[in-house]
Amino acid sequence: MVRQRAGVGSFRVAEGLSKARFLTVQEVAELLRVSSMTVYRLIKSGDLPAVRVGRSFRVAEIDVDAYLESRYTQAV
């Protein structure tokens, strides 16, 4: 059973989120080579789904991959 999230990615309910790898905002920023503020903007705009843990956010690795896949463009 696959459940779509409001954002870009999806996850399998049967597997549960406990097996998903979550990244901090700083780790996502380093991976994308952007500032942490850019990552916060992506989260706030809904382009990058995130989970709030206390006062910080965590982003599922699969959602980072899905975001990158959705942003590829073809050279003309």
N, C-alpha and C positions, 0 to 999 in steps of 0.2 A: 504494500500500500504506500503510495507516494502522495505527500501533501504539499501543495504549492504554498510558499510564503508570499507575503505581500510584495517582497522585494524580488531580486534577480534569481536567487538560488532556490533549491528545493532540498528536502531531506527525507529519508525513509523513517517513518514512524516506528516500524518494527525493529529497526536497529537502535533507535533511540539516539538522543543527542549526547549521551554520556561518552560515546565512542568517537564523536566528532572532535577534531583538533581545533581549538580556538586560539586566535592570535590577539595580542594586545594592539591598541591603536598604533603604538610606536613600531611594533613588528610589521604591521601592514604598511606603514609609511616607508619603512626601510625596504620592504619587498617591492613596492611600487616606485620607490625613489622619488617620493613627494614629501611635503611637510606633514606633520601630524595634524595641523589645522585643516589641510586639504581632506584628510581622512574623516575628521569630524564633520566637515561640510557634506561629504558624500553620505555619511550616516544620517545627518539631519535632513537632507533632501530626500532620503529614502532610496537612493541609488545603491547603497551598500547596507544590507541588513546587518543588524548588530543586536547583541544581548547586553542588557545593563546588569552589571554585577557590582553591587554597592554603588560607589560613585564613579566607576569606570565602565568602559565598554569592552566587549570581546566580540570578535568577528570570526565566524566559522571559515575555515580554510576553503571549503567548497564554495562559499559565497564570494570569496576573493577571486577564485578561478572563474566562476560564472560571470562576475563583473568584467574581468579582463576579456573573456570570450565575447561578451556583448559589445565591447568597444573596438574590436578589430575593424579596420577599414581596408578597402581594396585600392591599390594605387591605380591611377588612370594612365 
